[in-house]
Amino acid sequence: MVIARRLWTLAFATSLAPMTVFAEVMHEPLWVENLSPIAQLVALPSQRSADIKQGISVTLHSDVATHFVSQESERERVFFDGETQKHSVNIRWGLSPQWELSARIPSMKHNGGFVDSYVNRWHDFFGMSDGGRSTLPEDQIRFQFDGAEQQGLLDRSVSGQGDTTVELSYVSERQQELQITYAVGYKASTGSSDRWLGSGADDLYGVTRFSGAHQGNLPLYWHGQFGVTRVGQSALFGAQQKDWLWFTGLSAEWLLNDRWSLIAQLDSHSALLTSELDALGKTAGILSLGLRRQLDRQWAFDVSFAEDIMVESAPDIIFQASLHFRP
């Protein structure tokens, strides 16, 4: 949480600092991942700009996700109660105007957390159903999945390295109003599956990404992606695992001025397992809203939050912060 606190402090401090007008503004979608205890183990890459910059670009990203799901059928049961903190660094190396190599390295922590009381107050204030969350002790950790032929349980705080991902991208179209990039990625099983920090298997994915600008006078920029993931055989998922998953997303950025942008984003992916339970067996949907502060031509900072618009297919809420550098 030290990194997360520093990033949020930086966001507040820079929002008060005087700014100059910049000739070039950074345009990137929000970094959004489904941090559900099962979904976060699979290679479902976040959206990113289709454009490539030569040289080294770096993004530091922090998430705090709070979970509560309690569902069961005659043959299955899922119970997720806890918090996930994830801190990642993404390094992009523009080898040429067309080719880029990138790597994403995460560290993770699952624990009871500290935000349960705030989430309960949020639900109470808006009169929203909490699915029984408020009836249980706050700030506890228990991830449990009892499948037809598989059982998994995490009931203690754990931390460590997650699964590392490398990606190779190629720009096939670069115009002012449209960029198109094709990419292939590989997720290595560097995280411990016993501690729910990794799937224990290697994944492969292919993705097409789009970026563009409104052709009229509106200060609107957009990004999108769609792709498929070949999921490796994971002992944690068992026989209910799906071998192929699709994922997609769309992001819209409204430029308020040369300093500030508002971003709205949708992300979705197919059901993770063959399951009667909504948390594992239905399409996931996440809505995110964020604010970006341009610090100078090379630096920008985002703060955002994400909600599960397809209820229980993702964490109740994810708080996110990103610091971007580009050449």
Phi, psi and omega in degrees: 000346181299315179298316181298315180298319180295320179295316179293324177296318178298321180299316181292317183295316182289335178293340180264348186280148176292151183231155171254166180276135184251143180287336184225132182246141180284135177236114179216145170290169175289147173278106183230125174233148173282108183264021169306142186308330178270312185297326183290352179272349186257150178285090174237087192294148176287161175292157174200165180297145176281348182281153180236134174250133176293143183102193185261125171246143183226138172233129171256130188224140177229140176233146166231115183243134177249136187242141161203112176220132175221105181220150176205154173229191180295329185246350187224156173210138174228133178219113178240118177218113181163197183220143175241128173246126184229128179237127187228152170237131178242121181248124180244126181246105177284101184289328181201179177297342182253334189243142179216141173244133181224159178219138178239121185239113182253154164237147190223160174212127172253127176203187179287337175075199184213003188258002183304315183297323180290321179294320178298319178294322177301312179298317181295318184298319182265004180066031183269148175289138179252008177065021181094004183302317186289348180276350183254160177303143181280154170058049174242161182241123172200111173249118183224131176226115176248101180268186180298322181227018189214144177226139176219140182213133170228116183229028178215159178289136179221158176206160179156186180288140173268190179285134181269141182237136172240149186216142175242126184239149178225126177275120180259341181215128177221101173232168182298323184266353182200132169234140179231131181228140172249140183217151171236144183225156180225123176258119180269146183277071180267349179263153182283122177286331178297331180256014177059032176259350179200166183275345186078013181214159177267140178240153173234147176213157172231142186213144171249131182238147180231143171220148180193177180231149176298135186277353176264214183267357182286138178278059187245131178234146185222157177219155176203163176204155165210147183193180179227150179237132171265111187272129176289159182289115183250131177294334180288326182277327178075199186290342181280356181298141172266137183282332182233136176231147171254156175214153182204166179190159178215134183229138178234131181241124178255115182279111179286318175196194181286357181252325191233145174222145170254138184230131173239141189211143173240136175226144182209155172207163183288168180302141184284321185228163169279101190211150174278350184269136183299325184297335184238339189247012177230163179300137179268145177219131183229130174251130182233144175230135184213166179231130180245136176247120176278117182277315169200195185297332186256346187236142175211157183225135178243145163230142185199170172220156182230140180236151178274095180287335166265100195303132176072006174274352180208173178303156178306314178203145176235126173263133190226147174213139181223139173243121185250139169231138176222154181289000000 
